[in-house]
Amino acid sequence: MCYNTRVTRKVGELEDYYGVERLLGEVIDEDVELTYNSANGFAHPNMWIIPQEKPKNIIPVKWGLIPHYKMGANAEEYYKETIRWGSGLNAKSEKLFDSNNYKSSALKRRCIIPVDGFFEPHRIEHVKKPYSIPFYFERKNSAPFNLAGIYAVTPDKMVTFSILTKEATPLFAKIHNKKNRRPVILQDDYIDVWLDSNLNEDDVIKVIEDDLSDNEINTYPISKDLYSRSINSDRPDIIEKVEYEDLLIEY
């Protein structure tokens, strides 16, 4: 599942790339920056999203979807209670129109989460003590990934989002070999389509099924520091390639 992302572009660069304007609440803010070499989802950071209800704006929103019927004031408690299920960081696209947590957002509150890259674990099983190593994923053309997501607004007006996931394509099945999932990554041509309020359920499913090809993605192993609780991984060199003797797959 997608629990770590990298966002190093300044908000001004994202504004220019997507043709949007930043908002903080209802006020344009000139100073706020949300950049991370490694954003740990379980810290529930604020990240930039482009929301369906304001498709010409980019806004800061907390990562970790809290359902529309829960109170945002109880966010910390909710995240602790749901940590075994991922604390709302990811949402299975297969359940988008079935789950009470997702279906109210599926047609009216979709979003795009722009990231430079993201990280997924690869499980090494053939050794005496199995362990996981992180892989970094980036676009071959160096453009941002357009991660597909949904967001929700609680009764006390807290806005939170989740990244959609789907069954792994061949590249992700090889790397993310324990969970066999991948994030839903929108093709560039589908950016405006994803934010179109006229989409029906079938339209949404078609966009999800026709997302970015594995051929446009580069991936390689990086330092296990990403998973350390005692070492800071939010640093520029975290995406440097690391060789592992136990790693047998080609990538």
C-alpha positions as CSV (number, residue, x, y, z in Angstrom):
1,M,0.0,0.0,0.0
2,C,1.1,3.6,-0.5
3,Y,2.1,4.9,2.9
4,N,5.1,7.0,2.0
5,T,5.4,9.7,-0.7
6,R,7.9,12.3,-1.8
7,V,6.9,15.9,-2.7
8,T,9.8,18.3,-3.2
9,R,8.3,20.7,-5.8
10,K,7.3,24.1,-4.4
11,V,3.7,24.9,-4.6
12,G,4.4,27.6,-7.2
13,E,5.8,24.8,-9.5
14,L,2.6,22.8,-8.9
15,E,0.5,25.8,-9.7
16,D,2.2,26.3,-13.0
17,Y,2.2,22.6,-13.9
18,Y,-1.5,22.0,-13.2
19,G,-2.8,25.5,-14.0
20,V,-4.2,26.0,-10.5
21,E,-4.0,28.5,-7.7
22,R,-3.2,27.8,-4.1
23,L,-5.8,28.3,-1.4
24,L,-5.5,28.0,2.4
25,G,-9.1,27.9,3.5
26,E,-10.7,30.6,1.4
27,V,-7.6,32.9,1.4
28,I,-4.8,32.8,-1.1
29,D,-1.6,32.1,0.9
30,E,1.8,33.2,-0.4
31,D,4.0,31.5,2.2
32,V,2.9,28.0,3.0
33,E,5.0,25.2,1.6
34,L,4.4,21.5,2.0
35,T,7.5,19.6,0.8
36,Y,8.9,16.3,2.0
37,N,11.7,14.1,0.9
38,S,9.8,11.3,2.6
39,A,6.3,12.0,3.9
40,N,5.2,9.2,6.4
41,G,1.5,8.8,6.0
42,F,1.1,7.6,9.6
43,A,2.2,11.0,10.8
44,H,-0.8,12.3,8.8
45,P,0.9,15.3,7.2
46,N,-0.9,18.0,5.3
47,M,-0.3,17.6,1.6
48,W,-1.5,19.5,-1.5
49,I,-4.5,18.1,-3.3
50,I,-6.6,19.4,-6.3
51,P,-10.2,18.9,-5.2
52,Q,-13.2,18.1,-7.5
53,E,-15.2,20.9,-5.9
54,K,-12.5,23.5,-6.6
55,P,-10.7,22.1,-9.6
56,K,-8.8,25.4,-10.3
57,N,-7.3,25.4,-6.9
58,I,-4.7,23.4,-4.9
59,I,-5.3,23.2,-1.2
60,P,-3.6,21.7,1.9
61,V,-5.4,18.7,3.3
62,K,-4.6,16.1,6.0
63,W,-3.6,12.6,4.7
64,G,-5.8,10.0,6.3
65,L,-9.4,9.9,5.3
66,I,-11.9,10.4,8.2
67,P,-15.4,9.4,7.1
68,H,-17.9,12.2,6.5
69,Y,-20.0,11.0,9.5
70,K,-17.1,11.1,12.0
71,M,-15.9,14.2,13.9
72,G,-12.6,15.7,12.9
73,A,-12.0,16.8,16.5
74,N,-11.5,13.1,17.3
75,A,-9.0,12.6,14.5
76,E,-6.1,11.3,16.7
77,E,-8.4,8.7,18.4
78,Y,-9.8,7.6,15.0
79,Y,-6.4,7.1,13.5
80,K,-5.3,5.0,16.5
81,E,-8.5,2.9,16.3
82,T,-8.0,2.2,12.6
83,I,-4.2,1.8,12.4
84,R,-4.5,-1.9,11.6
85,W,-6.5,-1.0,8.5
86,G,-4.1,1.8,7.5
87,S,-5.7,4.8,9.2
88,G,-7.5,6.0,6.1
89,L,-4.2,6.5,4.1
90,N,-5.4,4.3,1.3
91,A,-8.8,3.4,-0.1
92,K,-9.4,0.3,-2.2
93,S,-10.8,1.4,-5.5
94,E,-12.7,-1.9,-5.8
95,K,-14.8,-0.8,-2.8
96,L,-15.3,2.8,-4.0
97,F,-19.0,2.5,-4.6
98,D,-19.8,-0.1,-1.8
99,S,-18.1,1.2,1.3
100,N,-20.0,3.6,3.6
101,N,-16.6,5.4,4.1
102,Y,-16.0,6.0,0.4
103,K,-19.3,6.1,-1.7
104,S,-20.3,9.6,-0.5
105,S,-17.0,10.9,-2.0
106,A,-16.8,8.6,-5.1
107,L,-18.9,10.9,-7.4
108,K,-18.6,14.3,-5.7
109,R,-15.3,14.5,-3.9
110,R,-12.5,13.0,-5.9
111,C,-9.1,14.6,-6.0
112,I,-5.6,14.5,-7.4
113,I,-2.5,14.3,-5.2
114,P,0.6,15.5,-7.0
115,V,3.8,13.8,-5.8
116,D,7.3,13.5,-7.1
117,G,7.4,9.8,-6.2
118,F,6.4,7.2,-3.7
119,F,7.8,4.2,-1.9
120,E,6.7,0.6,-1.7
121,P,8.2,-2.4,0.2
122,H,9.6,-5.5,-1.3
123,R,9.7,-8.6,0.9
124,I,12.8,-10.8,1.0
125,E,11.6,-14.2,1.9
126,H,14.4,-16.6,0.9
127,V,16.7,-15.7,3.9
128,K,16.8,-17.0,7.4
129,K,15.3,-13.8,8.8
130,P,12.9,-12.4,6.1
131,Y,12.9,-8.6,5.9
132,S,11.5,-5.8,3.7
133,I,13.4,-3.2,1.6
134,P,11.9,-0.1,0.2
135,F,11.7,0.7,-3.5
136,Y,11.4,4.3,-4.8
137,F,9.0,4.9,-7.8
138,E,9.3,7.9,-10.1
139,R,8.1,8.8,-13.6
140,K,10.7,8.2,-16.4
141,N,9.9,11.7,-17.8
142,S,10.5,13.3,-14.3
143,A,6.9,14.7,-14.3
144,P,4.8,14.5,-11.1
145,F,2.7,11.4,-10.5
146,N,-1.1,12.3,-10.5
147,L,-2.3,10.1,-7.7
148,A,-6.0,9.5,-7.7
149,G,-7.8,10.1,-4.4
150,I,-11.0,10.9,-2.6
151,Y,-11.6,13.3,0.2
152,A,-14.3,13.8,2.9
153,V,-15.6,16.7,5.0
154,T,-16.5,15.9,8.6
155,P,-19.5,17.5,10.4
156,D,-17.1,19.9,12.0
157,K,-15.6,20.8,8.6
158,M,-12.3,18.9,8.8
159,V,-11.1,17.8,5.3
160,T,-9.1,14.7,4.9
161,F,-8.0,12.5,1.9
162,S,-7.1,9.0,0.9
163,I,-5.0,7.6,-2.0
164,L,-6.8,5.1,-4.1
165,T,-5.2,1.7,-4.8
166,K,-5.9,-1.2,-7.1
167,E,-4.7,-4.7,-7.9
168,A,-1.0,-4.7,-8.8
169,T,0.1,-4.5,-12.4
170,P,3.1,-6.7,-13.3
171,L,5.8,-4.2,-12.2
172,F,4.1,-3.7,-8.8
173,A,3.4,-7.4,-8.3
174,K,7.1,-8.0,-8.6
175,I,8.1,-5.2,-6.3
176,H,5.2,-5.0,-3.8
177,N,5.1,-8.8,-3.6
178,K,3.4,-9.1,-0.1
179,K,0.3,-7.0,-0.7
180,N,0.2,-7.0,-4.5
181,R,-1.3,-3.5,-4.7
182,R,-0.5,-0.3,-6.5
183,P,-1.7,3.3,-6.2
184,V,-4.1,4.5,-8.9
185,I,-2.0,6.9,-11.1
186,L,-3.9,9.0,-13.5
187,Q,-2.7,9.5,-17.0
188,D,-2.1,13.2,-17.8
189,D,-5.0,13.2,-20.3
190,Y,-7.3,12.2,-17.5
191,I,-6.5,15.0,-15.0
192,D,-9.5,17.1,-16.0
193,V,-11.6,14.0,-16.6
194,W,-11.1,12.8,-13.0
195,L,-12.2,16.2,-11.6
196,D,-15.3,16.3,-13.9
197,S,-18.5,16.3,-11.8
198,N,-20.5,14.8,-14.7
199,L,-18.8,11.3,-14.4
200,N,-21.0,8.4,-13.5
201,E,-19.9,5.2,-11.8
202,D,-18.9,3.5,-15.0
203,D,-16.8,6.5,-16.1
204,V,-14.9,6.6,-12.8
205,I,-14.1,2.9,-13.0
206,K,-12.9,3.2,-16.6
207,V,-10.4,6.0,-15.6
208,I,-9.1,3.8,-12.7
209,E,-8.7,0.8,-15.0
210,D,-6.8,2.8,-17.7
211,D,-4.2,4.4,-15.4
212,L,-0.5,5.1,-16.0
213,S,1.4,2.2,-17.7
214,D,4.2,0.4,-16.0
215,N,6.4,1.3,-19.0
216,E,6.4,4.9,-17.9
217,I,7.6,4.2,-14.3
218,N,11.2,3.8,-13.0
219,T,11.9,2.0,-9.7
220,Y,14.9,1.0,-7.7
221,P,15.8,-0.1,-4.1
222,I,16.8,2.5,-1.5
223,S,18.0,2.6,2.2
224,K,16.1,0.7,4.9
225,D,16.4,4.0,6.8
226,L,12.9,4.7,5.4
227,Y,11.4,2.3,7.8
228,S,13.5,3.2,10.9
229,R,11.8,4.9,13.8
230,S,15.1,6.2,15.1
231,I,16.6,7.6,11.9
232,N,15.3,10.6,10.0
233,S,14.4,9.6,6.5
234,D,13.0,13.0,5.5
235,R,16.3,14.0,3.8
236,P,17.4,14.4,0.1
237,D,19.6,11.4,-0.1
238,I,16.8,9.0,1.0
239,I,16.2,8.3,-2.7
240,E,19.7,7.2,-3.5
241,K,20.0,3.7,-4.9
242,V,21.2,1.0,-2.6
243,E,22.4,-2.5,-3.7
244,Y,21.2,-5.6,-1.7
245,E,22.9,-9.0,-2.0
246,D,19.7,-10.7,-1.1
247,L,17.7,-9.0,-3.8
248,L,17.1,-11.5,-6.6
249,I,14.6,-9.7,-8.9
250,E,15.3,-7.5,-11.9
251,Y,13.8,-4.1,-11.9
